[in-house]
Amino acid sequence: MLIGGARRAALLAVALTASVGARAADQSAIDAARREGKAVWYTTLIVNQVVLPLKAAFEKKYPGVTLEYARNDEGPTAIRLLNESKSGHMQADVFDGVTNNIALRREGLVAPVAIPNEADYPAEMKDKDGYWRALLLFVFSPGFNTTMVSRDEAPKTYEALLDPKWKGKMAWNPNSSAGAIGFVGNILTFMGEERGLEYLRKLAGQRIVNVEASSRAILDQVIAGEYPIGLMMFNHHTVISARKGAPSDWLPMEPVPVAFDSLSLLKDAPHPNAGRLLIEFLLSDEGQKVLADSDYLPAMPKAPAMKKGLRPEDGGFRATWLRPDFVDPLTGKWAAIARELFR
């Protein structure tokens, strides 16, 4: 049995060996990724705004590993990956999306992956078995035109949306999870089925304007004065517009629905080591900072956002977490209710 200084020396030697082993394993993974030469990412993110800055940062950090990408919405991305898998010629290593990872996992296309900073991501932002993790957040709220609605007058609760003065003056996308579908899901989740449906029937009487456009485009219409309020706006978009001088603001209507774009590794990735390296980078302090600098909301709570208070962790507001595995089996039901009541 070792005692005193001998014991401390032995423990130090073990710690140093473990540390060297961890660094060697990291370098081994980097070397393996360099032998593969590239990582291929199928992404839903905007190329000029964030993909290109992420590509530049990744390639600078890991010279010899090129980041290639293809941009599309999550539905077409899922179809493309299914077709590649069936043909036996998978091209991508990594993909992201709001819910497509669940369907692709059911098809056996997704592989679990570990990341070094696992503890930086709370349970609601990751799959317990490592099949996906949140890359960035979408925090939904009413966005309003500050020349048409003062902050004091703006509705601050779901009940306040039933005030007759807002009838015909609110807009959303009726067919989107970033619109009526997500709103219905949030209401049913926190109010329960019976009370939630009763509320939604009352809200239907407010004649919400259905706009077949993205949340960003609807907010632009709100800013232009076409509608005083947009429901289910991305709250950080109102901040981006306000910084440019637009009459734009938001209020957290609790519980605030929060979804996220999540990141997954493909089981048959042609460049698996480079794919894992890319995931580690995107979810690291450095990758999350690039997201924040590109006007996205980073998922990692300790990564500063463009403005404090936009996320539940730093804004101190309650959230309904619309996790992919929670949303996937319920989206059809929520969409049917949205069609019945709001079309």
C-alpha positions as CSV (number, residue, x, y, z in Angstrom):
1,M,0.0,0.0,0.0
2,L,1.3,3.4,-1.0
3,I,1.3,6.2,1.5
4,G,2.3,9.9,1.7
5,G,4.5,11.3,-1.1
6,A,4.7,7.9,-2.8
7,R,1.0,7.7,-3.1
8,R,0.7,11.3,-4.5
9,A,3.5,10.6,-7.0
10,A,1.7,7.5,-8.2
11,L,-1.7,9.3,-8.6
12,L,0.1,12.1,-10.5
13,A,1.7,9.5,-12.8
14,V,-1.7,7.9,-13.5
15,A,-3.3,11.3,-14.2
16,L,-0.5,12.3,-16.6
17,T,-0.8,9.0,-18.4
18,A,-4.6,9.4,-18.8
19,S,-4.1,13.0,-20.0
20,V,-1.5,12.0,-22.6
21,G,-3.8,9.1,-23.7
22,A,-6.7,11.5,-24.2
23,R,-4.6,13.9,-26.2
24,A,-3.2,11.0,-28.3
25,A,-6.7,9.8,-29.0
26,D,-7.8,13.3,-30.0
27,Q,-4.8,13.6,-32.4
28,S,-5.5,10.1,-33.7
29,A,-9.0,11.2,-34.6
30,I,-7.7,14.3,-36.3
31,D,-5.2,12.3,-38.2
32,A,-7.9,9.8,-39.3
33,A,-10.1,12.7,-40.4
34,R,-7.2,14.2,-42.4
35,R,-6.7,10.8,-44.2
36,E,-10.4,11.0,-45.2
37,G,-9.8,14.5,-46.4
38,K,-13.3,16.0,-46.0
39,A,-16.6,16.1,-44.1
40,V,-19.9,16.4,-46.0
41,W,-22.7,18.3,-44.3
42,Y,-26.4,18.4,-45.5
43,T,-27.7,21.5,-43.8
44,T,-30.9,23.6,-43.5
45,L,-28.9,26.7,-42.4
46,I,-28.4,29.8,-44.6
47,V,-25.2,29.4,-46.5
48,N,-23.9,33.0,-46.7
49,Q,-25.0,33.9,-43.2
50,V,-23.5,31.0,-41.3
51,V,-22.4,27.9,-43.2
52,L,-19.5,29.7,-44.9
53,P,-18.2,31.3,-41.7
54,L,-18.5,27.8,-40.0
55,K,-16.6,26.3,-43.0
56,A,-13.8,28.9,-42.8
57,A,-13.5,28.4,-39.0
58,F,-13.5,24.6,-39.2
59,E,-10.9,24.4,-42.0
60,K,-8.7,26.9,-40.2
61,K,-8.8,24.7,-37.1
62,Y,-8.3,21.5,-39.0
63,P,-6.1,22.1,-42.0
64,G,-6.3,19.2,-44.4
65,V,-10.0,18.5,-43.7
66,T,-12.3,20.3,-46.2
67,L,-15.9,21.0,-45.3
68,E,-18.3,20.4,-48.1
69,Y,-22.0,21.2,-47.8
70,A,-25.4,21.0,-49.5
71,R,-28.3,23.2,-48.4
72,N,-32.0,22.3,-48.5
73,D,-35.0,22.2,-46.2
74,E,-35.3,19.2,-43.8
75,G,-37.9,17.3,-45.8
76,P,-36.0,17.2,-49.1
77,T,-32.8,16.5,-47.1
78,A,-34.5,13.4,-45.5
79,I,-35.7,12.2,-48.9
80,R,-32.2,12.6,-50.4
81,L,-30.6,10.7,-47.6
82,L,-33.1,7.9,-47.9
83,N,-32.5,7.6,-51.6
84,E,-28.7,7.6,-51.1
85,S,-29.0,4.9,-48.5
86,K,-31.2,2.7,-50.8
87,S,-28.7,3.2,-53.7
88,G,-25.8,2.2,-51.4
89,H,-24.0,5.4,-52.2
90,M,-24.3,7.6,-49.1
91,Q,-22.6,11.0,-49.8
92,A,-23.2,12.9,-46.5
93,D,-21.6,12.4,-43.1
94,V,-23.6,14.8,-41.0
95,F,-27.1,16.4,-41.3
96,D,-29.2,18.8,-39.3
97,G,-32.9,19.5,-39.0
98,V,-35.8,20.1,-36.6
99,T,-37.4,16.7,-36.6
100,N,-36.0,14.7,-39.6
101,N,-33.4,12.9,-37.4
102,I,-36.3,10.9,-35.8
103,A,-37.6,9.5,-39.1
104,L,-34.1,8.8,-40.4
105,R,-33.2,7.0,-37.2
106,R,-36.3,4.8,-37.6
107,E,-34.9,3.9,-41.0
108,G,-31.6,2.9,-39.3
109,L,-29.6,5.7,-40.9
110,V,-28.3,7.5,-37.8
111,A,-25.4,6.6,-35.6
112,P,-24.8,7.7,-32.0
113,V,-21.8,9.9,-31.3
114,A,-20.1,11.1,-28.2
115,I,-18.8,14.6,-27.7
116,P,-16.1,15.8,-25.2
117,N,-18.3,18.6,-23.8
118,E,-21.4,16.6,-23.2
119,A,-22.0,18.3,-19.8
120,D,-22.4,21.7,-21.6
121,Y,-25.7,20.5,-23.0
122,P,-28.7,20.0,-20.6
123,A,-30.9,16.9,-21.0
124,E,-33.7,18.7,-22.9
125,M,-31.2,19.6,-25.7
126,K,-29.9,16.1,-26.5
127,D,-30.9,12.5,-27.1
128,K,-29.9,10.3,-24.1
129,D,-28.2,7.8,-26.4
130,G,-26.3,10.4,-28.4
131,Y,-28.3,10.2,-31.7
132,W,-28.8,14.0,-31.8
133,R,-27.9,17.2,-30.0
134,A,-29.3,20.8,-30.3
135,L,-27.1,22.9,-32.6
136,L,-29.1,26.1,-32.2
137,L,-32.4,27.3,-30.7
138,F,-35.6,28.7,-32.2
139,V,-37.5,30.7,-29.5
140,F,-41.0,31.6,-30.7
141,S,-42.9,34.6,-29.5
142,P,-45.3,37.3,-30.7
143,G,-43.4,39.9,-32.6
144,F,-45.0,43.3,-33.0
145,N,-44.7,46.6,-34.8
146,T,-43.8,49.2,-32.1
147,T,-45.3,52.1,-34.0
148,M,-48.7,50.3,-34.1
149,V,-48.5,48.6,-30.6
150,S,-46.7,49.9,-27.6
151,R,-44.8,47.5,-25.4
152,D,-47.3,48.3,-22.5
153,E,-50.3,47.5,-24.8
154,A,-48.8,44.4,-26.4
155,P,-50.4,41.1,-25.3
156,K,-48.3,39.4,-22.6
157,T,-50.4,36.3,-21.9
158,Y,-52.2,33.7,-24.1
159,E,-55.5,35.0,-22.6
160,A,-54.6,38.5,-23.7
161,L,-54.6,37.3,-27.3
162,L,-58.4,36.8,-27.0
163,D,-59.0,40.5,-26.5
164,P,-61.4,41.6,-29.2
165,K,-59.1,44.5,-30.1
166,W,-56.7,42.0,-31.7
167,K,-59.3,40.4,-33.9
168,G,-58.1,40.2,-37.5
169,K,-54.8,41.9,-36.5
170,M,-52.5,38.9,-35.9
171,A,-50.8,36.8,-38.6
172,W,-49.0,33.4,-38.8
173,N,-48.1,30.6,-41.2
174,P,-51.0,28.1,-40.9
175,N,-49.0,25.1,-42.1
176,S,-45.8,25.4,-40.3
177,S,-44.3,24.2,-37.0
178,A,-43.0,27.8,-36.9
179,G,-46.6,28.9,-37.0
180,A,-50.1,27.5,-36.2
181,I,-48.9,23.9,-35.8
182,G,-46.2,24.7,-33.2
183,F,-48.6,27.1,-31.4
184,V,-51.3,24.4,-31.2
185,G,-48.7,22.0,-29.8
186,N,-47.5,24.4,-27.2
187,I,-51.1,25.1,-26.0
188,L,-52.1,21.5,-25.8
189,T,-48.8,20.6,-24.0
190,F,-49.1,23.1,-21.1
191,M,-52.9,23.5,-20.9
192,G,-53.8,19.9,-21.5
193,E,-56.2,18.5,-24.1
194,E,-59.6,19.7,-22.8
195,R,-58.6,23.2,-21.7
196,G,-56.3,23.6,-24.6
197,L,-58.9,22.8,-27.2
198,E,-61.4,25.1,-25.5
199,Y,-58.8,27.9,-25.7
200,L,-57.9,27.2,-29.3
201,R,-61.6,27.4,-30.3
202,K,-61.8,30.8,-28.7
203,L,-58.6,31.9,-30.5
204,A,-60.1,30.8,-33.8
205,G,-62.7,33.4,-33.4
206,Q,-60.0,36.1,-33.5
207,R,-59.7,35.5,-37.3
208,I,-55.9,35.1,-37.4
209,V,-54.6,36.0,-40.8
210,N,-53.0,33.0,-42.5
211,V,-49.9,33.9,-44.5
212,E,-48.1,31.2,-46.6
213,A,-44.6,32.5,-45.9
214,S,-41.7,32.0,-43.5
215,S,-41.7,33.5,-40.1
216,R,-39.0,35.9,-41.2
217,A,-41.2,37.1,-44.1
218,I,-44.2,37.5,-41.9
219,L,-42.2,39.6,-39.5
220,D,-41.1,41.8,-42.4
221,Q,-44.8,42.3,-43.2
222,V,-45.5,43.2,-39.5
223,I,-42.6,45.7,-39.6
224,A,-44.1,47.1,-42.9
225,G,-47.4,47.7,-41.1
226,E,-49.5,45.1,-42.8
227,Y,-50.3,43.5,-39.4
228,P,-49.7,44.8,-35.9
229,I,-48.6,41.4,-34.5
230,G,-47.0,38.2,-35.9
231,L,-47.5,35.0,-33.9
232,M,-44.7,32.5,-33.6
233,M,-42.0,34.8,-34.7
234,F,-38.3,33.9,-34.0
235,N,-37.6,36.3,-31.1
236,H,-34.0,36.9,-32.2
237,H,-35.2,38.1,-35.6
238,T,-37.1,41.0,-33.9
239,V,-33.8,42.0,-32.3
240,I,-31.9,41.8,-35.6
241,S,-34.5,44.1,-37.2
242,A,-34.6,46.5,-34.3
243,R,-30.9,46.9,-34.4
244,K,-31.3,48.0,-38.0
245,G,-33.8,50.7,-37.0
246,A,-37.0,48.7,-37.7
247,P,-40.1,49.2,-35.4
248,S,-39.7,45.6,-34.0
249,D,-40.0,44.0,-30.6
250,W,-41.1,40.8,-28.8
251,L,-42.3,39.7,-25.4
252,P,-41.9,36.2,-23.8
253,M,-45.4,34.7,-23.6
254,E,-45.0,31.9,-21.1
255,P,-44.5,29.1,-21.5
256,V,-42.5,30.0,-24.6
257,P,-42.3,27.3,-27.2
258,V,-38.7,26.5,-28.0
259,A,-37.6,24.2,-30.8
260,F,-34.1,23.6,-32.1
261,D,-32.1,22.6,-35.1
262,S,-30.3,19.4,-34.1
263,L,-27.2,17.7,-35.5
264,S,-26.7,13.9,-36.2
265,L,-24.1,11.6,-37.7
266,L,-25.0,9.2,-40.4
267,K,-24.4,5.5,-39.8
268,D,-23.0,4.9,-43.3
269,A,-21.0,8.1,-43.4
270,P,-18.3,7.8,-46.0
271,H,-16.0,10.0,-43.8
272,P,-17.0,9.0,-40.3
273,N,-13.9,10.4,-38.5
274,A,-14.3,13.8,-40.3
275,G,-18.0,13.7,-39.6
276,R,-17.4,13.2,-35.9
277,L,-14.8,16.0,-35.9
278,L,-17.3,18.3,-37.5
279,I,-20.0,17.6,-34.9
280,E,-17.5,18.2,-32.1
281,F,-16.5,21.5,-33.7
282,L,-20.1,22.7,-34.3
283,L,-21.0,21.9,-30.7
284,S,-17.8,23.3,-29.2
285,D,-17.3,26.8,-27.7
286,E,-15.7,27.9,-30.9
287,G,-18.4,26.6,-33.2
288,Q,-21.2,28.0,-31.0
289,K,-19.5,31.4,-31.0
290,V,-19.5,31.4,-34.8
291,L,-23.3,30.7,-34.7
292,A,-23.8,33.6,-32.3
293,D,-21.6,35.9,-34.4
294,S,-23.7,35.0,-37.4
295,D,-27.0,36.1,-35.7
296,Y,-28.2,32.6,-34.7
297,L,-29.1,31.6,-31.2
298,P,-26.5,29.1,-30.0
299,A,-27.9,26.1,-28.1
300,M,-25.1,25.8,-25.6
301,P,-26.3,27.8,-22.5
302,K,-22.8,29.2,-21.7
303,A,-22.3,30.5,-25.2
304,P,-23.4,34.1,-25.2
305,A,-26.2,35.1,-27.5
306,M,-26.4,38.3,-29.5
307,K,-28.4,39.8,-26.7
308,K,-28.9,38.6,-23.2
309,G,-32.5,37.4,-22.4
310,L,-33.4,35.7,-25.7
311,R,-33.2,32.2,-24.3
312,P,-34.9,30.6,-21.4
313,E,-31.6,30.1,-19.5
314,D,-30.6,33.8,-19.6
315,G,-34.1,35.3,-20.0
316,G,-35.6,33.6,-16.9
317,F,-38.8,32.6,-18.7
318,R,-40.5,29.2,-18.7
319,A,-40.3,27.1,-21.9
320,T,-42.1,24.3,-23.6
321,W,-39.2,22.3,-25.1
322,L,-40.3,21.0,-28.5
323,R,-37.8,18.2,-28.7
324,P,-37.6,16.2,-31.9
325,D,-38.6,12.9,-30.2
326,F,-41.6,14.7,-28.5
327,V,-42.8,16.5,-31.6
328,D,-42.5,13.7,-34.1
329,P,-45.4,11.5,-33.1
330,L,-47.7,14.5,-32.4
331,T,-47.1,16.8,-35.4
332,G,-49.9,15.1,-37.4
333,K,-52.4,15.6,-34.7
334,W,-51.4,19.2,-34.1
335,A,-51.6,19.9,-37.9
336,A,-55.1,18.4,-38.1
337,I,-56.3,20.6,-35.3
338,A,-54.7,23.7,-36.9
339,R,-56.4,22.9,-40.2
340,E,-59.8,22.3,-38.5
341,L,-59.8,25.5,-36.5
342,F,-57.7,28.0,-38.4
343,R,-58.3,27.4,-42.1
